[in-house]
Amino acid sequence: MSRVPWHASVLTLFPEMFPGPLGLSLAGRGLERGLWRLDAVDIRSFAKDRHQSVDDTPFGGGAGMVLRPDVVAAALDAVHGPDDPRPAIYLSPRGARVTQARVRTLAAGPGVVLLCGRYEGVDQRVIEARGLEELSLGDFVLSGGEIAALALLDACVRLLPEVVGAPESLVEESFAQGLLEYPHYTRPQVWEGRAVPEVLLSGHHGKIKAWRQEQALAVTKARRPDLLRAPVN
């Protein structure tokens, strides 16, 4: 029996942004081969008035506009029915930070439904009523959720079976074992007076493995000491 492809639905005001870079390289080849599916759903097509209004001014005053709950809910309900097992995620700077552990869980599931916010965000009532999980790429603000959606999808798709040609390359990369990745070197052996570390030329696999572990630990301690305090997922 053939495997059901991992299915991503993206709700956005700019469906033309997809697949974008996801249509290229490994993700693009996987899309062409049917290893995963992508639907870009135009939120504006669910507006009811002749102007296709999707936003309105916030109650209580303030700058900017807010996406209407009725329009967003109609778009969500059209692609994410009660029997759809995929998690529905709202990409928001106030969401929980995306981790590699969460990416692995999403990639192991049936797919995702991603809601891309714009303006000042989405009416809180639709977030609560549809049980949306809020996720953030980090402590910064984007113009909308589309770039965050592209990044999250790329992180998930590369973990799908058969997408990456050498799956063993996923084992030792950053965050896979709770550490940042060790440095890499290739030809030429000496470049601008800088030589490749001798241990990598030794052919001694045990010493090379130990050196790489030391380097990974050192760079993690210097740049992301918080990872050393966190439980390994």
RAWO-V436122 format. One record per pair of residues at least 24 apart in sequence whose ideal C-beta (glycine too) atoms are under 6 Angstrom apart, sorted by sequence separation. I is the first residue (numbers start at 1). GAP is how many residues later the second one is. D is the distance in whole Angstrom. If there is no record, write none. Layout:
((I,GAP,D) (I,GAP,D))
This chain:
((47,24,5) (86,24,5) (15,25,4) (46,25,5) (85,25,5) (86,25,5) (87,25,6) (88,25,4) (89,25,5) (90,25,5) (91,25,6) (92,25,6) (86,26,6) (118,26,5) (15,27,5) (86,27,5) (46,28,4) (116,28,6) (117,28,5) (5,29,6) (46,29,5) (116,29,3) (5,30,6) (6,30,4) (7,30,5) (8,30,5) (9,30,5) (10,30,5) (11,30,5) (13,30,5) (116,30,5) (182,30,4) (5,31,5) (13,31,6) (5,32,5) (11,32,5) (43,32,5) (183,32,6) (80,33,5) (116,33,5) (182,33,4) (182,34,4) (114,35,5) (90,37,6) (98,37,5) (179,37,4) (41,38,6) (95,39,3) (96,39,6) (97,39,6) (98,39,6) (180,39,5) (95,40,4) (180,40,5) (95,41,4) (179,41,5) (90,42,4) (92,42,5) (93,43,5) (88,44,5) (89,44,5) (90,44,5) (87,46,6) (89,46,5) (93,48,5) (107,49,4) (178,49,6) (72,50,6) (106,50,5) (103,52,5) (107,52,4) (73,53,5) (103,53,6) (107,53,6) (65,54,4) (66,54,5) (69,54,4) (72,54,5) (76,54,5) (91,54,4) (178,54,4) (64,55,5) (67,55,5) (64,56,4) (69,56,5) (66,57,6) (69,57,4) (91,57,4) (91,58,6) (11,64,5) (55,64,6) (9,70,5) (100,75,4) (8,103,5) (7,104,4) (8,104,5) (9,104,5) (10,104,5) (11,104,5) (12,104,4) (6,105,5) (13,105,5) (36,121,6) (36,124,6) (35,125,6) (27,127,6) (35,127,6) (35,128,6) (17,129,5) (20,130,6) (27,130,5) (22,131,6) (14,132,6) (101,132,3) (30,133,4) (12,134,6) (26,137,6) (10,139,5) (8,145,6) (6,154,5))
